[in-house]
């Protein structure tokens, strides 16, 4: 690439030249041709594009011009458009800055004059052909007049040159004359020629004045016309974009290749909630980085069922049981039960015992200097770097787990179902609903301290109780148990693994979730999908869920396969799409679920299925004939002002509300979290460091005790077992003669694999920020044994699902009724 040419000054206010424009973090600075004319700065990829393709334009009248260093400068008009530019030298940059400042001053002056005298000129209406013809005629007439004035100026110029030469000759001759000889005639001749020169000069001045006045007046009108043309062009571009979207949806509807029922074919749904980073209209990429996932072909297609099924489904569904293959339980199932009113009569009888809060203090807009954090990290291990609460939200991870119960009504309805397949639909919808709170929640929850608990007692209001406990620190794990008087029990144990991939962070939840219904004894289990946090390094954070979930009924063999489609910039599907099929133990499909994990889910009853044509990759897709889709779940709207309250839902606003009678280890009693909610962030940071140091000291004490026990003669440990154990080295190094154990710290909120320069990184799950980790994000084992035992949970092997997890062993609610918390450790 050749060196950029120096800016080219041209006639008038036009200024041209090569500059380097910042595009994105992949391409960096790119060479562009810039043209400054009439208060507008435009750029093109090449000079050849000037005649047909403008890549972007910024109006200097409303722009700010800032100099960054010797060669760089920034032009911005308040956020909508920002150009980061770089010149090849400091001299060239100064030339551009001077030209831009002059053009800006003139543009501001012309805009003010235009505002003052704009009403004197008729508005331009370029909508109709007749108006365009009139405007063209007017422009031609104006140009002819201006050309005439220019010709007059040229004539005056010739005359001035002619008479000026004659006058000069006369003055020269006058100087050579002797006094008294022909003096009178020569003076008369010089006077005549001077008079002609004065007349010609006056004519020239008048012609210049007329030309300038006419040019200024028409310049204002043309500027208004140009602005109108720009606005019309923007409207046309927006219309064209809408037409393109409608064309895509119509094309999809024509091909019948969509998985979603007809209610999801509304093109407006494609615009909601999507990640957009629309900036200035240019050819450059956005600052936001998108996860360009491969768009997989649909595994099945849904089409409306034959009208005979609609006529018979409401009265005599059993008549088609042999034809469609539905079992006897689902035959007697009433379609309206799945779409019934969420407020059942039983729910209306439950009166709330207290008025829950609906607001928390607004999030303070504190400025955080990242360098103030990084400079304190020099020479330290990453595991010892404390992260401030500025990146948190005033809830702990235990409280975030409890938020899964926001749509507990789905499990209440599932408990009443007589059909296991119908029940599966509700359980699958409940599985999807747990992700609805993650759309805008980019704040990081507090890491629970070991032994920290959180209770959610909604027994009198909603009929359920929930208890969470941090049961392990290495690897970090939280156990959750909830039960309802409506006949269901929910339990889960979550451990997380993460992988940082440069532009995004993948979070893989380990462990399973189980739901057991008392009446039918149906035992369901499933795992969570992968959560991806995008724009870790730079750009606006956004969260996506992707992967597959298999909800399995271990008693009947029923299964629901849910697929969370990853977001793709080029996909024609609606963002955050979820699809699923409910099958029995024989693999026969009975229901289709579809929707989005941040909005709603619908289900369709399958009446008949058949093999369709091959897809784009040669796979044969199944065609399901379904009844009309019915809504089974819809997200609750966020409370008013949620954007100032960390985007908390109505339930989340109540989770940290102080309550009497809770355990001393409850998250509501955590001081740093309470201080942050109250807006006292400096005090919260100091308190957070105190709690972390206290937790480290407690762990070191447990390790000392474990080493003493392991090294005592009373312990029944053979020499061989000691030789094969990592405790051998530890026992030697930390025996009675040792004064200090290896200072392995477990500072919360410090991921060794996450760059310190990206404190917003793990915005969803806090365990990524805790302790040391092994390869690929797997938690590393401690050098010393941790003998900690959970207080309210015990680790057992589940015979039904075949998994090992912490199960609630009881005693918490009895201790609360008695008010006896003597067994609880002092962790705060």
N, C-alpha and C positions, 0 to 999 in steps of 0.2 A: 504493500500500500504506500502510495506516495505521501509526502508530507502535505498537510493541509495548507491551502493557500491562505494568504492574508485576506482579511475582509476587504471586499471590493466596494469602495464608495461610489455611488452612482448619482445620477441627477436627482434633485429633489430630496425627499426624506428616505429614499430607498437605500438599504445597506445589506450587502450579501456576503456570505463567506461560509467556510467549513468550521464546524464545531463538533466536539464529542459530547453525545447525550447519553446519560445513564439510562439503561433499559431495565435490567434486573440482575440478580446475583449470579445468574448463569452466563449471560452474555456480557455483562459489565457495560463499559462505555462503548458506544457505536458511533461511527462517523456519519454525520448528517449535514445536509446543505440547508442553511438558515437564511431567511429573507426577512428583513425588517422594512416594512412599508406601511405608511398611513396609520401609525400607532399599533400595528399588528405584527407579531413575530410568528412566522410560520416556518415549518421545516419539512424537508423532503429527504428521501433516501439518496437521490441523485439529482443533479441539475436537470436531467431529462424529464423528471417527474413534474417539474414546475407547471407544465401546460395542462396536466390532467389530474394529478393525484397529490393532494395535500395531506400529510400525515398528522398534522396537528397545528392549531393556531391558538395563541393566547393574546388577550387584549391588554395592552400595557396601561391603559387608563385606570384599571383596577388592580394592577399587579404590583407586587413588592419585589425589589431587586436587592439581593444580598450577596456580598462577596465573602467567600469562605477562606481561600488562601491565594497564593500567587497566581494560580491558573484557573481555579474553580469559582463558579458563582451559581446562584440559584434564583430562578424566577418563579413566583407563585402568585396565584390570584385568590388566595384564601382557602386553599384545601382541595378544590375541585380539580385544579391543574397545577402541577409542580414540575418544572424542568430543572434537572441537575446537569449543568453544562461545564465543559472544560475546554479551555483554549490551549493552543500549542505553546504559547509563551505568555509572559506577563504583559508584554507590550500589546499583543493581540487582544488579551482579555481587557486591557484598559480601553482600547479602541471600541470594543463592543459595549463596555459599561457606559462610556461617554455617549455613544450613539443611542443606547437604550434609554438613558436618562433624558436626553434631549427629546427623543420620540415620546417618552412618557409625559413629559411636561407639555408638549404640544398637544398630545391626545387628550390630556385632562382639560386644557384650555378649550379645545374644539368641542369636547363633550359639554362643557359648561355653556359655551355659546350656542350649541345645538339645542340644549335644553331651554335656553332663553328664547330663541327665535324659531324653535321647531314648529310652533303652531302657525307660523306665517306661511308654511308650505303645505300643500295638500299631501295627505298620506298616500303612499304607494300601495296599490292593490294588485299584486301579481297573481291573483287566483284565476282569473278568467282570461281567455284568449284575447278578448277585446281590450282588456286592460293592458295586456302585454304589448299589443300592437300600438296602443296609444303611447305607452311609455317608450317604445322604440322610436316612434315618430318624434316624440319630444326630445329624446336624446340626440337624434339625427339633426333636428333643428338647432339644438344648442351647440352641437359640434360645428355646424356650418357657421353659426354666428361667431364662435370662438376662432374658427379658421379665418374668417373675414377680419377679425380684430388682429390676428397674428399677421395677416398680409398688410394691414394698415401700419402695424409696427415696423414691418420690414421696409415699407416705402418711406416711413419717417426716418428710419435709420439711414437709408441711402441718401435722402435729402440732407440730413444733418452732416453726413460725411462730405457731400458735395459742397454745401455752403460753408462748412468749416474749413475745407481746403482753400476755397476762394477767399475767405476772410483772412486766412493765414498768409496767403500771397499778398493781399492788399496791405496787411500790416508790415510785411517785409519790404514792400516797395515804399511804404510811407517812411520807414526808417532810413532809406537811402536817399531821400529827396533833400534838397537844400531848402533852407528856410526862405519862403517868399516866392519860390518858383513852382508854379502849378499846385500850390498847397491847397487851395480851395477845392479844386476838382478832386484831388485824391481823398481829402477828408470826406467829401460828399459820397464818394464811391465806397469808402470803408463803412460809413454810417449805413448806407443802403444794405450792404452785405451783412452787417451785424444785425440789422433789423430782420432780414430774411432768416438768419440763423436762430434769432430769438423766437420768431413765429413757428419755425419748424420744431424747435425744442419744446415749445408749449404744446404743439399738436402731439408730439411724441409723449409728453407727460400725460396729457388727457387720454390718449389711447391706452397707455399703460394702466391708468386709473380705471378706465372702463373694463379692460380685460381682467384686472385683479378683482374688481367688484363682482363681475359675472362669474369668474372662476370660483370665488369664495361661496357665492350664493348657491351655485349648482353643486359645489362640493358637499355642502351640508345635505342637500337633497339626495345626492348619490350615496352618501354615507348611510342615510336612513334606509334607502332602498337596499343597500348591501346588507345592512343588519336584518332587514325583513327577509331577504333571500336566505341568510344563514338560519334564521329561525324556522323558515319553511323547510329548509333542508333537514334540520334536526327532526322536525315533525315527520317528514317523509321517511327518515331513517327509522324512527320509532315504529311508524306504521308498517314499514317493510319487515322489521323484526317480528312484530306481532303476526303478520301474515305468514312469515316463515315458520313460526311456532305452530300456528293453526294448520299449516300444510303438513308439518310433521305428524301432528296428532291425527289428522284426517288420513294420512297415509298408513299410519299404524292401525286405525280403525278399519280401513279397507282391507288390509292384509290379514286382520284378525290375529295378529301375533302378540297381543298383550295378555299378560296373565291376569290383570286386574279386571274386576267386574265393570259393567257400564258406568257405575257411579263414580269410578275413578278416572274416567276418560275425559273429565273436564280439564281443559288446558290450563285453567287458572291454578290448579293444584300444583302444576309444575313450577310455579313461580314462588311458592311459599317456602320459607325456611331454607332455601338453598343458599349455599355459600357464594357470595358475590363480592367481588372487589373492584367494582367498576370505577375507573378513574377517568382520565382524559381520553378523548376519542383519538386513538393513535394505533399504530401497528405494533406497539410494544406489549410485552407480557405484563400481567398485573404483578404487584408485589406479593400477593397471596400465592402460595404454592398449592396446587391441587393434586390430589391423589388420583392419577389417571389409571383407574383400574380397568382391567379387561372386561368388556361387557359380554357376559356369557349369554348364549341363547336360552330362551325360556324352555323349561323342561316340560311344561304342559300348557294347554290353551283352554280357556273357559268360554263356552258359548251358551246362550239362553237355551233352556230345555224346551222340549216340545210342549205346546199349550195344554196337552192332555194331562201332563204332570201337575200343572198349576191348578187345573180344575179338580184333580183328585187328591191333591196334597192336603187340602183343608178338611176333607170329609172322609175319604176312604183311602188313606195312604197304604194300608195293608194290602190292598188289591194289587199293588205293583211290587210287592216285596220280592217275589220270585224273579221278576223281570230285572230289577235293579241290583239285586244282591244285598239289600240292607237287612240287618238282623232284626229280630222281633222287638228288641228294646228301642232301637231308633225308629222303628215303624210307628210306635205309639207316641213318639215325641212330637209335641206341638211346636211348630216353627216359631210361634209368637213368644215362646218362653225365652228364647235366646235374645230377643230384642225387647224384653220387657222393661218397664220403668225401673231405673236403679233404686228408686225409693220404694221398697217393698213395705207392706203393712207392718212387718216386724220391726223394720228400721224406724218407722215413724213413731213407734211406741217408746223408743229409747230417747229419753230426754237427757241433754248434756248436764253434767253435774257442776260445771264451771264454765265461765266465759273465757275462751282462749284468746290470746293476744293476736292481733292482726297486723301489727307493725313492729319493726325493730329500728333502732337508730340508723339513719342513712349512712352509707359507706363514706368515710372521709376521703377527700381527694388529696392524699398526702403525696408529696413528691419524694421519690426514692432515688438516691444517687447510687447507681450500680457500682461505681468505682469505690465508694465508701465501704462496700462489702468486699470487693475483690482485693483491695489493698491490705485488708486484714487477713487475707487468706494466703499471702505470700509466705512460703516456707512451711506451711501447715499441711497435714494430711487432710484429704477431702472429707474423711469421716469425722473430722473435728471442726468442720466449718458450720456454724449454725445459720439457718436460713431465717430471715425475719418474717414476722406475721403479715407483712404487707402483701405477700402472695397467697395468703390463706383466705378462707371464709370461716366465720365464727361457728363452725360445727365440726365435730370429730367424725372419723370414719365410721364409728359405731352408729352414730346418728344417721349418717348417709345410708348405711345398711338398713336401718329401720324405715327409711323412706320408701323401701320396696312395698310397704304395707299401705301406701296411699290409696291404692285401688283394691282394698281388701274385699269390697263388695263382690268382686269377681269370684273370689273363693267362697263367699257366702252363697252365691247362686250355684256354684259348682257342687256344694255340699247337698243341695236339694235335688240335684239331677238323679233320675232313675237310670239313665243311659250312660254307660262309661264313655261312649263316643261324644255325647253331648258335653259331659264333664270335661273331656279332653279339650274341647274348644275353649272353655272358660280358663282352664289352666294355661293353655297356650297364650291366650290373650293377656293373662296376668304376667306371664313371662316377658312379653313384649312391653307391657306397661311400665316395668321397672326401669326402662331406659329413657322414659319421657322426660325425666328431670335433668338429664345430662346435656340437653341441647345448648343452653346458654351458660351452664355452670362451669366456667373455666377457672374459678377459684379453687385452691387446693384445701381439702379438709385437714384438720389437725390429726397428726398421728396419735393413736391411742397409746397411753402408757401401759406397760405390762400390768395386768390386773384391773385395768380400767373397765368400767361397766356402763351400760345405759339401759334404763328401763323405759318402756313406752306403755303406760297403763291406760288403755281406752276401753276398759271392761264395761263400764256403765254407759259410755257413749256409743261405742261401736261393737262391743262384745268380744274384744280380744285383748291379750296382754303379750308383751314382747320384752325379751331380755337379751342383751348382747354383752360379750366379754372378750377382751383381748387375751387369748389363751396362750400365745407363744410370741416370742420376740425374734428368735432365729430358728426357722424362718418366721417372719411376722404373719400371724394368722388371727382371725376374729371368728368367733362362733356366735350364731344367732338362733334363737328359739322363740317361736310365737305360737300361741294356741287360742282358739276361739270357742266360745260356747255354741257356735253354729255347727261345730262338728268337724273342724279341720285343724291340722298342726303343720306349721312350716318351720323347717330347720335348714341351716346352711352353715358351711365353713368355707371361708374365702382366703386363699393365699394367692399372691400375685407374682408373675414373672414379667419382665419387661425387656424390650430390645430397642435401643436407640439407633435409628437408621439415618441419621443426618438431618433430613428435613422433617421427619415425623417420629413419633414415639409409639410403639406398639405395646399394648398392655394385655397380657394373656392371663385371665383369671383361672386359677387352679382350684380344685375342689368342686363339690356338687351342691345342689339345692334339692331338697326333698319336700314333698307335700303329701300328707296322709289324711285320708277322710275316714272318720270313725264309722259312719253308717255302712258304707260299702266296703270298707277296708282296702280301698284302692290306694296303691303306693306309687307315687309319681317321682321321678328324678330327672334332672337336666343340669347342664352346665351353661356357663355364660359365654358370650361371644367375645371376640377380640375388640378392644377399644383402641382407636387410633387418634392421637392428638397431633394435629397438623400445625405447621408453621412454628416449630419449636424455637428455631434460631431467630427468625425475623418474620414480620407480618402479623396479622390478626389471628389469634388462636381460634380453631374450630375443631369440633369433635365429630367423629364418625364411628358407627358400629358396623362391623362386617363379620361374616362367618355363618356357620350353620349350627342349629340347636336341634337335638333329638329329645323330645319329651316322651318318656317311656312310662307306661303303666305296667309295673312288674307283675301285677296280679292277672290282668287280662291279656297282656301282650299288645295292647293298642299302642300306637305310636303317632306322634305328630312331628313331621320334619319341617322346621322353619328355616328359611334362608334370608339372611340380612344382606342385601345387595350393597357393596361398597360404592361410595360416591364416585362418579366419573363425569368429568367435564363434558365429554362427548356423548354421554348416554341420552337416549330419548325418554327414558323412564323418569318418573317423578323421583326426587331425591329421598333418601332414607327409606326406601321401599322394603317391605317385608312380605313374603309369600309363604304359604305352608299348606300341607295336605295331611289330613287325618285319616289314618288307615287302621284296619283291625289287625288281628294276629296273622291273618292269611294274606295281608298286603293289599286288601281291597279298599279303595278310597271311598270315603263317605262325605267328607267336608273339605272345602277349599277356604283357606283364610288368606286375606290380603289387606294391605294397608301400609301405613308408615309408623315407625316406632316413636315418632314425636307428635302424632296427631290423632289417629284412630285406627281401629281394626274392624274389618267386616268379615262375615262368613257367608258361604253359599252352600246349600245342600246339593250334593251330587246325585243326579237322577240316573245318569247313564254315562259310560265312558267307552272310548274307542281309540284305536291307534290312528293318528293322523299322518300327514305327510312329513317327510324328512326336513329337519331344520337346516340352518346354514352350515353346520358342520357334519351333516349326514346322519345325525341322531334322530330317531323317530320319536316324535313328541306325542303325548297323550292328550286327547281332546275330551274334556269333561263337559257334559250338559248339566247345567246347574239351574236352580231356582234363583229368584231375585235375591241379590245380596242384602243382608241386614246388618246393621251396626251392632257390634258386641261390646266395644270399648271406645271411649273418646277421652282425650286428655282434658283435665280441668283447666280453665283459664287461670293465668297467673294473677295474683292480686294487684291492685292498683299501686303503681310506683315500684314494681318489682325490680326495675332496672337500677334503682338506687338502694335496693336491699339484697344485693348479690344474686338477683333473679331467683329468690326463694319462692317455693310454692306455699300454699296456705298451710300445709302440714309442716313444712320445714320451718316456718316462722315460729311455730309453737315448740319445736324440739328442744331448744335451749332455754325455754321459759323456766324460771326457778320454781321448784315444787318442794313441798315439805314431805319428809318421811322417806326420801330416796336414800340409797346407800351412800356412804361417804366416798366411795370410789366412782360415783356417777359422773358422767361427762359434764353435767350441769354445774358441778362444783369445781370444775377445773379453772383455776384462777386466770391463767393467761388467755384462755378462750373467752372468759367473761369480760376481761379488760378489753379485748379486741372488739367484742360486740358493742361495748360502751364507747368505742372510739378512742380509747387511751392506748394507742399502739406502742408508744415508747415504753410504758410500764409493762405492756404485754410481752414485748421482746425480752425485757429483763427477767420477767417471771418465767418465760419459756426456757431461757437458759438455765435458770435455777432448777426447774423440774427435770430437765435433761441430765444435769449433773447429778441430781439426786437419784435418778434411775440408774445411771452408770455406777454410782457408789453402791447401790443396793445389789446390783448384779455382781460386782466384784466381791462383795461380801458372800454372796451365795456360792461363787466359785471357790473362794477360800475354804468355806465349809465343806464343799464337795471334795476338794483336794485332801483336806484333813481326814475325812471319812475314808477316802480311797487309800490313803497311806497308813492308816491305823492297823495294828496287828489283829484287832478283833474282827476286821472285815474279812469275810470269807472269799478272798480273791487269790487265785493261784498265781505262781510266778509266771506261768505261760500266758495267762490272760493279761497280766500286767505288761509283759513284753509286747503283746499284740495290741495294746491299747495306747491311744495318744496321751493317756494320763501319766505314762511312765516318765516322759520328759517333763511334764508339768509338775509331777511330784518331786522330781529332783530340783527343779528350779524354784519351786515354791514351797519347799519343806519348812521345817521349823526354823532352819537357819536363814531362810529367805526373808528379806524385808519388804519386798514389793512384788506383786504379780504383774505380768505383762499388761500394760495399760491399753487394753483393747476397748475402745469406746464404741458406743452405739448411739451416736448423736442422731436425733430425729432430723428428718428433712434434708439429708445430705447424700444424694446419690453419687457414688464414685463414677458411674458411667454417664452421668448427665452433665453437660458443660455448665460451669458456674455462670457463664455469661448468659445463660438462658434460664433464669429463675422461674419463669412461668411454665417450664417444661411439663412436669407431671401434674397437670392441673386437675386430674380426676381422681387419682388414687394416691394416697400418701405413702404407701409402703415402698414406692420407688425411691423415696427420699430417705430411706432409713437404713443405716448400717452398711456393712460391706457386702458385696455380691460377687459371685463367681462368674464363670464364663457364660455368655449369652443371657445375662441377667438372672441366673439362678442364684438363690441365696446361698452364701458361703457358710460353712459350718464354723461354729466358734471353736477357738483353740481349747476351751475349757467346757466341761459339761454344765448344763443348766438344769438344776433339779427342780425348777419351778413347776408347781402343779396348779391347774386352774381351780378356782374356788367353786364355781357353780356348774362347770361342765367336766365331763370325763371322756377320755378317748376310748372308743370301742369299735369293733368290727360289725358293720351292719350286715346281717345275714340276707336281707332282701335284695339290696343293691350290690352287695359284695364290696363295699367301700369302707375305708377306715376314716372316721371323723369324730369330732367332739359332739357329744349328745348332752343335753341338759339333764342333770341328775337330781334336780329339785332342791327345795329349801329356801330359795330366794324370797318367794312371796310369803312364806310362813315367817321368815325373819322380819319382813317388812311389817306384817300384822303385829308381831310382838315388839317391834321397835328395837330389836337386838342385832347390832352390827359389830359385835366384838370380834368376829372372825375376819373382818375386812382389814386388809393391809393399809398402812398410811402411805399413799402414793403421791398425795398433793402437798 
